[in-house]
Amino acid sequence: VDNCYYQLIAKEFEAECDQKEQWYSTLYKSEKVSDEFLQRWRAPPASEIVDPRLFTPLLNKYIADDFTILAGDNDTGSDESKSEDAEGKSLPYVIRETDESKIW
């Protein structure tokens, strides 16, 4: 653990809050995590029992990890309908249009 952020939210901590958020005037407190806690998080003592509900789930092969967009067989956008902006970036072009919808 080299960098982390955690929140404790409860009315019981309100008296400890020493700062006020500028837009909603929400009270809060910000403090550094002590080196002692960071060390315990990096290498917890064997005597501390780890909660079995805290675990990393197994890899799910059905969740996509490649989000590359590929043109399908029905790609009706011709090169003539494609255009670029002043910086040479491709602009959106209509790939399908019906009476009810238009898809770029």
MOPAC internal coordinates of N, CA, C and O (Angstrom, degrees):
PM7 1SCF
backbone

  N    0.0000 0     0.00 0     0.00 0    0    0    0
  C    1.4538 1     0.00 0     0.00 0    1    0    0
  C    1.5194 1   107.82 1     0.00 0    2    1    0
  O    1.2310 1   120.55 1   -69.11 1    3    2    1
  N    1.3045 1   116.56 1   110.89 1    3    2    1
  C    1.4562 1   120.34 1   177.25 1    5    3    2
  C    1.5257 1   111.02 1  -113.06 1    6    5    3
  O    1.2310 1   120.47 1   159.43 1    7    6    5
  N    1.3096 1   116.70 1   -20.57 1    7    6    5
  C    1.4451 1   120.29 1  -177.55 1    9    7    6
  C    1.5254 1   107.67 1  -153.03 1   10    9    7
  O    1.2310 1   120.09 1   -52.06 1   11   10    9
  N    1.3057 1   117.43 1   127.94 1   11   10    9
  C    1.4546 1   119.15 1   178.26 1   13   11   10
  C    1.5214 1   110.36 1  -153.93 1   14   13   11
  O    1.2310 1   121.44 1   -14.16 1   15   14   13
  N    1.2996 1   114.85 1   165.84 1   15   14   13
  C    1.4538 1   122.43 1   178.10 1   17   15   14
  C    1.5200 1   106.26 1  -142.01 1   18   17   15
  O    1.2310 1   120.39 1   -47.32 1   19   18   17
  N    1.3097 1   116.86 1   132.68 1   19   18   17
  C    1.4492 1   119.00 1   174.43 1   21   19   18
  C    1.5142 1   109.26 1  -144.16 1   22   21   19
  O    1.2310 1   120.70 1   -23.16 1   23   22   21
  N    1.3087 1   116.27 1   156.84 1   23   22   21
  C    1.4619 1   122.49 1  -177.40 1   25   23   22
  C    1.5166 1   109.61 1  -125.81 1   26   25   23
  O    1.2310 1   121.32 1   -37.78 1   27   26   25
  N    1.2868 1   115.08 1   142.22 1   27   26   25
  C    1.4573 1   122.28 1   168.94 1   29   27   26
  C    1.5180 1   105.29 1  -118.91 1   30   29   27
  O    1.2310 1   120.31 1   -59.32 1   31   30   29
  N    1.3106 1   117.00 1   120.68 1   31   30   29
  C    1.4601 1   120.69 1  -176.33 1   33   31   30
  C    1.5168 1   108.32 1  -123.08 1   34   33   31
  O    1.2310 1   121.23 1   -64.63 1   35   34   33
  N    1.3371 1   115.25 1   115.37 1   35   34   33
  C    1.4577 1   120.38 1   178.04 1   37   35   34
  C    1.5192 1   108.34 1  -172.40 1   38   37   35
  O    1.2310 1   120.83 1   -30.59 1   39   38   37
  N    1.3096 1   116.02 1   149.41 1   39   38   37
  C    1.4687 1   121.28 1   177.44 1   41   39   38
  C    1.5239 1   111.13 1   -59.45 1   42   41   39
  O    1.2310 1   120.29 1   150.94 1   43   42   41
  N    1.3318 1   117.06 1   -29.06 1   43   42   41
  C    1.4633 1   120.85 1  -177.86 1   45   43   42
  C    1.5321 1   112.52 1   -60.74 1   46   45   43
  O    1.2310 1   119.65 1   157.99 1   47   46   45
  N    1.3354 1   118.27 1   -22.01 1   47   46   45
  C    1.4581 1   121.66 1  -177.82 1   49   47   46
  C    1.5276 1   112.69 1   -95.29 1   50   49   47
  O    1.2310 1   119.97 1   176.62 1   51   50   49
  N    1.3117 1   117.65 1    -3.38 1   51   50   49
  C    1.4625 1   121.11 1  -174.33 1   53   51   50
  C    1.5333 1   112.84 1   -56.79 1   54   53   51
  O    1.2310 1   119.84 1   141.12 1   55   54   53
  N    1.3211 1   117.91 1   -38.88 1   55   54   53
  C    1.4660 1   121.66 1  -178.77 1   57   55   54
  C    1.5323 1   111.76 1   -65.46 1   58   57   55
  O    1.2310 1   120.12 1   156.60 1   59   58   57
  N    1.3335 1   117.37 1   -23.40 1   59   58   57
  C    1.4663 1   121.28 1  -179.53 1   61   59   58
  C    1.5264 1   112.92 1   -84.88 1   62   61   59
  O    1.2310 1   120.49 1   166.44 1   63   62   61
  N    1.3230 1   116.67 1   -13.56 1   63   62   61
  C    1.4678 1   120.61 1  -176.86 1   65   63   62
  C    1.5199 1   110.31 1   -69.79 1   66   65   63
  O    1.2310 1   121.05 1   -49.59 1   67   66   65
  N    1.3327 1   115.59 1   130.41 1   67   66   65
  C    1.4612 1   119.78 1  -177.67 1   69   67   66
  C    1.5258 1   113.25 1  -122.71 1   70   69   67
  O    1.2310 1   120.15 1  -172.69 1   71   70   69
  N    1.3425 1   117.31 1     7.31 1   71   70   69
  C    1.4622 1   121.55 1   178.82 1   73   71   70
  C    1.5171 1   109.76 1  -132.28 1   74   73   71
  O    1.2310 1   121.06 1   -21.56 1   75   74   73
  N    1.3392 1   115.57 1   158.44 1   75   74   73
  C    1.4693 1   120.30 1  -179.58 1   77   75   74
  C    1.5235 1   108.60 1  -128.43 1   78   77   75
  O    1.2310 1   120.97 1   -51.22 1   79   78   77
  N    1.3188 1   115.75 1   128.78 1   79   78   77
  C    1.4588 1   122.37 1   178.98 1   81   79   78
  C    1.5293 1   108.09 1   -67.62 1   82   81   79
  O    1.2310 1   120.16 1   -40.86 1   83   82   81
  N    1.3610 1   117.30 1   139.14 1   83   82   81
  C    1.4598 1   120.94 1  -168.76 1   85   83   82
  C    1.5222 1   115.92 1   -71.68 1   86   85   83
  O    1.2310 1   118.68 1   150.76 1   87   86   85
  N    1.3249 1   120.12 1   -29.24 1   87   86   85
  C    1.4560 1   120.51 1  -175.35 1   89   87   86
  C    1.5258 1   112.96 1   -92.76 1   90   89   87
  O    1.2310 1   119.82 1   137.20 1   91   90   89
  N    1.3083 1   117.94 1   -42.80 1   91   90   89
  C    1.4639 1   120.63 1  -176.13 1   93   91   90
  C    1.5218 1   113.02 1  -109.71 1   94   93   91
  O    1.2310 1   120.48 1  -177.76 1   95   94   93
  N    1.3256 1   116.68 1     2.24 1   95   94   93
  C    1.4724 1   122.68 1   179.66 1   97   95   94
  C    1.5249 1   112.89 1    57.52 1   98   97   95
  O    1.2310 1   121.28 1  -149.48 1   99   98   97
  N    1.3233 1   115.16 1    30.52 1   99   98   97
  C    1.4564 1   120.26 1   177.60 1  101   99   98
  C    1.5269 1   109.03 1   -74.86 1  102  101   99
  O    1.2310 1   120.64 1   -48.30 1  103  102  101
  N    1.3095 1   116.38 1   131.70 1  103  102  101
  C    1.4601 1   120.60 1   178.59 1  105  103  102
  C    1.5232 1   109.79 1   -78.52 1  106  105  103
  O    1.2310 1   121.01 1   -37.63 1  107  106  105
  N    1.3318 1   115.68 1   142.37 1  107  106  105
  C    1.4602 1   120.26 1   177.64 1  109  107  106
  C    1.5189 1   109.97 1  -156.61 1  110  109  107
  O    1.2310 1   121.51 1    -9.57 1  111  110  109
  N    1.3178 1   114.72 1   170.43 1  111  110  109
  C    1.4528 1   121.58 1   175.76 1  113  111  110
  C    1.5192 1   107.47 1  -138.44 1  114  113  111
  O    1.2310 1   120.83 1   -41.68 1  115  114  113
  N    1.2987 1   116.02 1   138.32 1  115  114  113
  C    1.4519 1   121.24 1   178.59 1  117  115  114
  C    1.5242 1   107.23 1  -122.51 1  118  117  115
  O    1.2310 1   121.12 1   -49.85 1  119  118  117
  N    1.3103 1   115.46 1   130.15 1  119  118  117
  C    1.4563 1   118.57 1   178.50 1  121  119  118
  C    1.5164 1   110.01 1  -146.60 1  122  121  119
  O    1.2310 1   121.52 1   -26.25 1  123  122  121
  N    1.3218 1   114.70 1   153.75 1  123  122  121
  C    1.4483 1   121.52 1   178.21 1  125  123  122
  C    1.5194 1   110.11 1   -75.70 1  126  125  123
  O    1.2310 1   120.98 1   -37.57 1  127  126  125
  N    1.3244 1   115.74 1   142.43 1  127  126  125
  C    1.4580 1   120.69 1   174.93 1  129  127  126
  C    1.5296 1   106.95 1   -75.27 1  130  129  127
  O    1.2310 1   120.75 1   -48.82 1  131  130  129
  N    1.2986 1   116.16 1   131.18 1  131  130  129
  C    1.4647 1   119.91 1  -176.36 1  133  131  130
  C    1.5322 1   111.15 1   -65.30 1  134  133  131
  O    1.2310 1   121.29 1   -27.09 1  135  134  133
  N    1.3196 1   115.13 1   152.91 1  135  134  133
  C    1.4635 1   120.31 1   177.79 1  137  135  134
  C    1.5256 1   111.51 1   -60.42 1  138  137  135
  O    1.2310 1   120.67 1   147.68 1  139  138  137
  N    1.3317 1   116.33 1   -32.32 1  139  138  137
  C    1.4657 1   120.53 1   178.39 1  141  139  138
  C    1.5302 1   110.73 1   -62.27 1  142  141  139
  O    1.2310 1   120.42 1   133.40 1  143  142  141
  N    1.3237 1   116.80 1   -46.60 1  143  142  141
  C    1.4668 1   119.77 1   178.62 1  145  143  142
  C    1.5197 1   111.09 1   -65.23 1  146  145  143
  O    1.2310 1   120.18 1   136.83 1  147  146  145
  N    1.3294 1   117.27 1   -43.17 1  147  146  145
  C    1.4570 1   119.54 1   179.46 1  149  147  146
  C    1.5222 1   111.18 1   -59.37 1  150  149  147
  O    1.2310 1   120.37 1   139.00 1  151  150  149
  N    1.3161 1   116.90 1   -41.00 1  151  150  149
  C    1.4657 1   120.50 1   178.69 1  153  151  150
  C    1.5249 1   110.99 1   -64.49 1  154  153  151
  O    1.2310 1   120.44 1   138.83 1  155  154  153
  N    1.3294 1   116.77 1   -41.17 1  155  154  153
  C    1.4720 1   119.70 1   178.40 1  157  155  154
  C    1.5183 1   111.19 1   -65.72 1  158  157  155
  O    1.2310 1   119.85 1   146.07 1  159  158  157
  N    1.3279 1   117.89 1   -33.93 1  159  158  157
  C    1.4540 1   121.07 1   178.38 1  161  159  158
  C    1.5228 1   110.87 1   -72.72 1  162  161  159
  O    1.2310 1   120.28 1   145.44 1  163  162  161
  N    1.3260 1   117.07 1   -34.56 1  163  162  161
  C    1.4671 1   120.43 1   178.99 1  165  163  162
  C    1.5283 1   111.22 1   -68.84 1  166  165  163
  O    1.2310 1   120.88 1   137.79 1  167  166  165
  N    1.3140 1   115.92 1   -42.21 1  167  166  165
  C    1.4686 1   120.93 1  -177.38 1  169  167  166
  C    1.5297 1   107.88 1  -139.80 1  170  169  167
  O    1.2310 1   120.10 1   -97.32 1  171  170  169
  N    1.3302 1   117.42 1    82.68 1  171  170  169
  C    1.4655 1   119.33 1  -178.32 1  173  171  170
  C    1.5251 1   111.31 1   -64.86 1  174  173  171
  O    1.2310 1   120.52 1   -39.06 1  175  174  173
  N    1.3242 1   116.61 1   140.94 1  175  174  173
  C    1.4651 1   120.03 1   178.27 1  177  175  174
  C    1.5387 1   110.41 1   -60.85 1  178  177  175
  O    1.2310 1   120.98 1   -33.74 1  179  178  177
  N    1.3029 1   115.73 1   146.26 1  179  178  177
  C    1.4683 1   120.78 1  -179.24 1  181  179  178
  C    1.5215 1   110.94 1   -62.66 1  182  181  179
  O    1.2310 1   120.27 1   156.30 1  183  182  181
  N    1.3295 1   117.09 1   -23.70 1  183  182  181
  C    1.4639 1   120.21 1  -178.38 1  185  183  182
  C    1.5247 1   112.40 1   -72.66 1  186  185  183
  O    1.2310 1   120.02 1   160.78 1  187  186  185
  N    1.3324 1   117.57 1   -19.22 1  187  186  185
  C    1.4639 1   119.98 1   178.81 1  189  187  186
  C    1.5215 1   109.25 1   -80.60 1  190  189  187
  O    1.2310 1   120.98 1   -51.39 1  191  190  189
  N    1.2968 1   115.74 1   128.61 1  191  190  189
  C    1.4627 1   120.97 1  -179.41 1  193  191  190
  C    1.5221 1   108.75 1   -82.95 1  194  193  191
  O    1.2310 1   120.83 1   -52.46 1  195  194  193
  N    1.3288 1   116.01 1   127.54 1  195  194  193
  C    1.4524 1   121.35 1   179.43 1  197  195  194
  C    1.5307 1   108.40 1   -85.50 1  198  197  195
  O    1.2310 1   121.01 1   -48.47 1  199  198  197
  N    1.3188 1   115.67 1   131.53 1  199  198  197
  C    1.4643 1   121.23 1   179.57 1  201  199  198
  C    1.5318 1   108.61 1   -66.82 1  202  201  199
  O    1.2310 1   119.43 1   -57.33 1  203  202  201
  N    1.3306 1   118.69 1   122.67 1  203  202  201
  C    1.4709 1   121.03 1  -177.62 1  205  203  202
  C    1.5297 1   113.09 1   -65.51 1  206  205  203
  O    1.2310 1   120.18 1   164.88 1  207  206  205
  N    1.3411 1   117.26 1   -15.12 1  207  206  205
  C    1.4647 1   119.10 1   177.91 1  209  207  206
  C    1.5216 1   111.87 1   -76.65 1  210  209  207
  O    1.2310 1   120.53 1   167.26 1  211  210  209
  N    1.3326 1   116.59 1   -12.74 1  211  210  209
  C    1.4570 1   120.33 1   178.40 1  213  211  210
  C    1.5202 1   108.94 1   -96.35 1  214  213  211
  O    1.2310 1   120.96 1   -74.33 1  215  214  213
  N    1.3144 1   115.77 1   105.67 1  215  214  213
  C    1.4603 1   120.03 1  -178.89 1  217  215  214
  C    1.5226 1   109.35 1  -155.37 1  218  217  215
  O    1.2310 1   120.78 1   -16.07 1  219  218  217
  N    1.2919 1   116.12 1   163.93 1  219  218  217
  C    1.4527 1   122.14 1   174.41 1  221  219  218
  C    1.5220 1   107.31 1   -95.48 1  222  221  219
  O    1.2310 1   120.12 1   -55.99 1  223  222  221
  N    1.3436 1   117.38 1   124.01 1  223  222  221
  C    1.4655 1   118.50 1  -178.40 1  225  223  222
  C    1.5260 1   111.78 1   -66.58 1  226  225  223
  O    1.2310 1   120.95 1   -22.49 1  227  226  225
  N    1.3200 1   115.78 1   157.51 1  227  226  225
  C    1.4556 1   121.45 1   177.36 1  229  227  226
  C    1.5246 1   109.87 1   -65.82 1  230  229  227
  O    1.2310 1   120.72 1   -23.95 1  231  230  229
  N    1.3169 1   116.23 1   156.05 1  231  230  229
  C    1.4532 1   121.95 1   179.02 1  233  231  230
  C    1.5302 1   109.96 1   -61.19 1  234  233  231
  O    1.2310 1   120.68 1   -47.49 1  235  234  233
  N    1.3315 1   116.31 1   132.51 1  235  234  233
  C    1.4625 1   121.61 1   177.05 1  237  235  234
  C    1.5215 1   107.56 1  -102.58 1  238  237  235
  O    1.2310 1   120.52 1   -71.56 1  239  238  237
  N    1.3336 1   116.62 1   108.44 1  239  238  237
  C    1.4606 1   120.47 1  -175.79 1  241  239  238
  C    1.5241 1   112.84 1   -69.30 1  242  241  239
  O    1.2310 1   119.75 1   170.53 1  243  242  241
  N    1.3249 1   118.09 1    -9.47 1  243  242  241
  C    1.4574 1   121.33 1  -178.69 1  245  243  242
  C    1.5314 1   112.73 1   -93.06 1  246  245  243
  O    1.2310 1   119.97 1   177.59 1  247  246  245
  N    1.3106 1   117.66 1    -2.41 1  247  246  245
  C    1.4600 1   120.84 1   175.70 1  249  247  246
  C    1.5198 1   107.70 1   -93.34 1  250  249  247
  O    1.2310 1   121.05 1   -55.65 1  251  250  249
  N    1.3252 1   115.60 1   124.35 1  251  250  249
  C    1.4649 1   120.76 1  -176.12 1  253  251  250
  C    1.5207 1   111.39 1   -64.32 1  254  253  251
  O    1.2310 1   121.40 1   -34.50 1  255  254  253
  N    1.3182 1   114.93 1   145.50 1  255  254  253
  C    1.4655 1   119.80 1   174.03 1  257  255  254
  C    1.5287 1   111.09 1  -129.47 1  258  257  255
  O    1.2310 1   120.42 1   176.09 1  259  258  257
  N    1.3251 1   116.80 1    -3.91 1  259  258  257
  C    1.4627 1   121.64 1   176.08 1  261  259  258
  C    1.5247 1   107.60 1  -113.28 1  262  261  259
  O    1.2310 1   120.81 1   -70.15 1  263  262  261
  N    1.3226 1   116.07 1   109.85 1  263  262  261
  C    1.4521 1   120.76 1  -176.23 1  265  263  262
  C    1.5256 1   112.15 1  -108.34 1  266  265  263
  O    1.2310 1   120.84 1  -153.20 1  267  266  265
  N    1.3380 1   116.00 1    26.80 1  267  266  265
  C    1.4497 1   120.88 1   177.24 1  269  267  266
  C    1.5183 1   108.88 1   -66.16 1  270  269  267
  O    1.2310 1   121.02 1   -47.48 1  271  270  269
  N    1.3262 1   115.65 1   132.52 1  271  270  269
  C    1.4654 1   119.89 1   179.33 1  273  271  270
  C    1.5179 1   108.11 1   -92.00 1  274  273  271
  O    1.2310 1   120.93 1   -55.31 1  275  274  273
  N    1.3202 1   115.83 1   124.69 1  275  274  273
  C    1.4483 1   121.77 1  -179.57 1  277  275  274
  C    1.5186 1   108.89 1  -116.97 1  278  277  275
  O    1.2310 1   120.52 1   -35.71 1  279  278  277
  N    1.3208 1   116.61 1   144.29 1  279  278  277
  C    1.4566 1   120.71 1   176.19 1  281  279  278
  C    1.5208 1   108.13 1   -73.14 1  282  281  279
  O    1.2310 1   120.69 1   -43.52 1  283  282  281
  N    1.3258 1   116.29 1   136.48 1  283  282  281
  C    1.4601 1   121.18 1   179.53 1  285  283  282
  C    1.5120 1   111.70 1   -85.39 1  286  285  283
  O    1.2310 1   121.21 1    -0.86 1  287  286  285
  N    1.3367 1   115.29 1   179.14 1  287  286  285
  C    1.4570 1   121.07 1   178.73 1  289  287  286
  C    1.5184 1   112.12 1   -64.42 1  290  289  287
  O    1.2310 1   120.26 1   154.32 1  291  290  289
  N    1.3252 1   117.12 1   -25.68 1  291  290  289
  C    1.4572 1   121.27 1  -177.06 1  293  291  290
  C    1.5235 1   112.30 1   -92.99 1  294  293  291
  O    1.2310 1   120.03 1  -160.51 1  295  294  293
  N    1.3134 1   117.55 1    19.49 1  295  294  293
  C    1.4635 1   121.21 1  -179.77 1  297  295  294
  C    1.5134 1   108.49 1   -66.21 1  298  297  295
  O    1.2310 1   120.96 1   -69.90 1  299  298  297
  N    1.3284 1   115.77 1   110.10 1  299  298  297
  C    1.4662 1   120.52 1  -177.85 1  301  299  298
  C    1.5150 1   111.88 1   -97.39 1  302  301  299
  O    1.2310 1   120.19 1   179.25 1  303  302  301
  N    1.3200 1   117.24 1    -0.75 1  303  302  301
  C    1.4614 1   119.33 1  -179.48 1  305  303  302
  C    1.5109 1   110.45 1   -75.09 1  306  305  303
  O    1.2310 1   120.67 1   -63.79 1  307  306  305
  N    1.2948 1   116.32 1   116.21 1  307  306  305
  C    1.4536 1   119.26 1   178.68 1  309  307  306
  C    1.5159 1   109.58 1   -89.19 1  310  309  307
  O    1.2310 1   120.66 1   -17.16 1  311  310  309
  N    1.3114 1   116.35 1   162.84 1  311  310  309
  C    1.4589 1   120.15 1  -179.49 1  313  311  310
  C    1.5224 1   111.62 1   -61.75 1  314  313  311
  O    1.2310 1   120.36 1   150.94 1  315  314  313
  N    1.3528 1   116.92 1   -29.06 1  315  314  313
  C    1.4553 1   120.15 1  -179.31 1  317  315  314
  C    1.5334 1   111.43 1   -67.46 1  318  317  315
  O    1.2310 1   120.11 1   150.77 1  319  318  317
  N    1.3635 1   117.39 1   -29.23 1  319  318  317
  C    1.4644 1   120.28 1  -177.46 1  321  319  318
  C    1.5260 1   112.11 1   -83.82 1  322  321  319
  O    1.2310 1   120.43 1   169.05 1  323  322  321
  N    1.3271 1   116.78 1   -10.95 1  323  322  321
  C    1.4537 1   120.92 1   179.67 1  325  323  322
  C    1.5259 1   109.46 1   -84.15 1  326  325  323
  O    1.2310 1   120.55 1   -37.80 1  327  326  325
  N    1.3273 1   116.56 1   142.20 1  327  326  325
  C    1.4575 1   119.93 1   178.19 1  329  327  326
  C    1.5134 1   109.68 1  -140.20 1  330  329  327
  O    1.2310 1   121.26 1   -10.87 1  331  330  329
  N    1.3295 1   115.19 1   169.13 1  331  330  329
  C    1.4563 1   121.02 1  -177.88 1  333  331  330
  C    1.5171 1   109.25 1  -126.41 1  334  333  331
  O    1.2310 1   121.14 1   -25.31 1  335  334  333
  N    1.3333 1   115.43 1   154.69 1  335  334  333
  C    1.4593 1   119.81 1   175.63 1  337  335  334
  C    1.5243 1   109.39 1   -83.43 1  338  337  335
  O    1.2310 1   120.70 1     5.55 1  339  338  337
  N    1.3282 1   116.26 1  -174.45 1  339  338  337
  C    1.4644 1   121.05 1  -176.66 1  341  339  338
  C    1.5225 1   112.60 1   -62.86 1  342  341  339
  O    1.2310 1   120.17 1   154.87 1  343  342  341
  N    1.3407 1   117.28 1   -25.13 1  343  342  341
  C    1.4641 1   121.13 1  -179.37 1  345  343  342
  C    1.5264 1   112.09 1   -90.78 1  346  345  343
  O    1.2310 1   120.22 1  -177.85 1  347  346  345
  N    1.3313 1   117.19 1     2.15 1  347  346  345
  C    1.4545 1   120.66 1   179.00 1  349  347  346
  C    1.5182 1   114.26 1    85.68 1  350  349  347
  O    1.2310 1   120.00 1  -171.35 1  351  350  349
  N    1.3461 1   117.61 1     8.65 1  351  350  349
  C    1.4656 1   121.26 1   178.86 1  353  351  350
  C    1.5218 1   109.07 1   -83.50 1  354  353  351
  O    1.2310 1   120.69 1   -37.56 1  355  354  353
  N    1.3372 1   116.28 1   142.44 1  355  354  353
  C    1.4558 1   120.89 1   179.72 1  357  355  354
  C    1.5169 1   110.81 1   -66.17 1  358  357  355
  O    1.2310 1   121.15 1   -43.78 1  359  358  357
  N    1.3238 1   115.41 1   136.22 1  359  358  357
  C    1.4560 1   121.41 1   175.87 1  361  359  358
  C    1.5260 1   108.83 1   -96.37 1  362  361  359
  O    1.2310 1   120.00 1   -25.60 1  363  362  361
  N    1.3276 1   117.60 1   154.40 1  363  362  361
  C    1.4648 1   119.57 1   177.57 1  365  363  362
  C    1.5321 1   110.78 1   -62.33 1  366  365  363
  O    1.2310 1   120.96 1   -31.42 1  367  366  365
  N    1.3136 1   115.77 1   148.58 1  367  366  365
  C    1.4582 1   120.59 1   176.83 1  369  367  366
  C    1.5225 1   108.62 1  -137.26 1  370  369  367
  O    1.2310 1   120.62 1   -27.18 1  371  370  369
  N    1.2954 1   116.42 1   152.82 1  371  370  369
  C    1.4565 1   122.22 1  -177.50 1  373  371  370
  C    1.5224 1   109.12 1   -71.16 1  374  373  371
  O    1.2310 1   120.94 1   -53.67 1  375  374  373
  N    1.3590 1   115.82 1   126.33 1  375  374  373
  C    1.4613 1   119.55 1   177.19 1  377  375  374
  C    1.5216 1   111.44 1  -106.21 1  378  377  375
  O    1.2310 1   120.87 1   161.31 1  379  378  377
  N    1.3507 1   115.94 1   -18.69 1  379  378  377
  C    1.4632 1   119.70 1   176.79 1  381  379  378
  C    1.5156 1   108.77 1  -157.80 1  382  381  379
  O    1.2310 1   121.07 1   -44.03 1  383  382  381
  N    1.3346 1   115.55 1   135.97 1  383  382  381
  C    1.4570 1   120.45 1   178.99 1  385  383  382
  C    1.5207 1   109.39 1  -139.11 1  386  385  383
  O    1.2310 1   121.02 1   -50.73 1  387  386  385
  N    1.3350 1   115.65 1   129.27 1  387  386  385
  C    1.4578 1   121.88 1   175.36 1  389  387  386
  C    1.5224 1   107.41 1  -127.20 1  390  389  387
  O    1.2310 1   120.47 1     0.46 1  391  390  389
  N    1.3372 1   116.71 1  -179.54 1  391  390  389
  C    1.4559 1   119.88 1   177.10 1  393  391  390
  C    1.5157 1   112.13 1   -65.20 1  394  393  391
  O    1.2310 1   120.27 1   153.66 1  395  394  393
  N    1.3335 1   117.10 1   -26.34 1  395  394  393
  C    1.4706 1   121.61 1  -177.15 1  397  395  394
  C    1.5191 1   113.98 1   -98.81 1  398  397  395
  O    1.2310 1   119.11 1   161.77 1  399  398  397
  N    1.3230 1   119.29 1   -18.23 1  399  398  397
  C    1.4660 1   119.32 1  -173.56 1  401  399  398
  C    1.5084 1   112.34 1  -153.70 1  402  401  399
  O    1.2310 1   122.12 1   -15.35 1  403  402  401
  N    1.3068 1   113.54 1   164.65 1  403  402  401
  C    1.4557 1   121.33 1   175.42 1  405  403  402
  C    1.5294 1   106.25 1  -141.14 1  406  405  403
  O    1.2310 1   120.25 1   -52.96 1  407  406  405
  N    1.3200 1   117.12 1   127.04 1  407  406  405
  C    1.4641 1   121.57 1  -177.56 1  409  407  406
  C    1.5246 1   108.57 1  -117.44 1  410  409  407
  O    1.2310 1   121.17 1   -52.75 1  411  410  409
  N    1.3450 1   115.36 1   127.25 1  411  410  409
  C    1.4642 1   121.22 1   177.91 1  413  411  410
  C    1.4960 1   109.49 1   -97.80 1  414  413  411
  O    1.2310 1   120.10 1   180.00 1  415  414  413

